[in-house]
Amino acid sequence: MSIAENIKNIKNIIEDDINLIAVSKTKPFKDIEEAYNAGIRNFGENKVQELSSKMEICKHKDIRWHLIGHLQRNKVKYIVGKVYLIHSLDSVRLLNEIEKQYKSNGEIANVLIQINIGRDGNKTGLLIEDLDELISLCEKCDNVKVKGLMAIIPIGDEKQCRKYFKEMKTLFDKLKRNTFKNIEMKYLSMGMTGDYKIAIEEGSNMVRIGEGVFGKRNYNINKEED
Ligand SMILES: *Cc1c(COP(=O)(O)O)cnc(C)c1O
């Protein structure tokens, strides 16, 4: 199926109030163009280098770029003022670097806190027990605004997926009931090609779909350093 058909099918399934992010990592710019022409305005990339080079050739001013992958501190300076939302704030050290770089450029960073909800040792993301500390430090920032939470859940069967999505929704709702400076629980970013329908049923309002939009990825074609 074509990219336009994939997008049409997904839009038929999800409600208008769900934010669809088309994850274009490893895909050529012409695919982004095709998705844009089919109405997509939110694109997700997981690597700063690839994101920057695609942004450079992109002429559309109304595209919102999302950095969805792990963000190394030494790469923050390359994205200042360029991305709509950073989905992967996962440590105090990264927060400090984002605050520093955005402050020196007079820009505001909109971020999601990425939670390692499956407590997977191989995955990035903050453990829930470290959340209070990060939140209190976000409250002291001048140039960082938290807009919600993000999670990549461990691979598993439907029952296990639901369990993790439910835990994220519970956490999201709990934070939403509180008032913190600089923190607004607007977006709950969870759900990918294989599980976005379940994620939405469990309360996600932002899904990141790659292969479901662009077709299978071939990592050998576009191997690059993180
Ligand atoms: C690649 C990626 C996605 C999209 O994955 P698909 O299975 O292709 O939908 C979503 N989120 C993150 C963080 C990713 O790196």
The ligand as an SDF file (V2000), in Angstrom:
LIG
                    3D

 15 15  0  0  0  0  0  0  0  0999 V2000
   10.9090    3.8810   15.5830 C   0  0  0  0  0  0  0  0  0  0  0  0
   10.1390    4.4530   16.7130 C   0  0  0  0  0  0  0  0  0  0  0  0
    8.7270    4.4660   16.6870 C   0  0  0  0  0  0  0  0  0  0  0  0
    7.9110    3.9010   15.5500 C   0  0  0  0  0  0  0  0  0  0  0  0
    8.0090    2.5190   15.5110 O   0  0  0  0  0  0  0  0  0  0  0  0
    7.1110    1.6710   14.4790 P   0  0  0  0  0  0  0  0  0  0  0  0
    7.0910    0.3150   15.0620 O   0  0  0  0  0  0  0  0  0  0  0  0
    7.7910    1.7250   13.1600 O   0  0  0  0  0  0  0  0  0  0  0  0
    5.7770    2.2960   14.4480 O   0  0  0  0  0  0  0  0  0  0  0  0
    8.0690    5.0300   17.7600 C   0  0  0  0  0  0  0  0  0  0  0  0
    8.7320    5.5530   18.8040 N   0  0  0  0  0  0  0  0  0  0  0  0
   10.0760    5.5680   18.8820 C   0  0  0  0  0  0  0  0  0  0  0  0
   10.7470    6.1620   20.0670 C   0  0  0  0  0  0  0  0  0  0  0  0
   10.8280    5.0120   17.8380 C   0  0  0  0  0  0  0  0  0  0  0  0
   12.1660    5.0380   17.9080 O   0  0  0  0  0  0  0  0  0  0  0  0
  1  2  1  0
  2  3  1  0
  2 14  2  0
  3  4  1  0
  3 10  2  0
  4  5  1  0
  5  6  1  0
  6  7  2  0
  6  8  1  0
  6  9  1  0
 10 11  1  0
 11 12  2  0
 12 13  1  0
 12 14  1  0
 14 15  1  0
M  END
$$$$
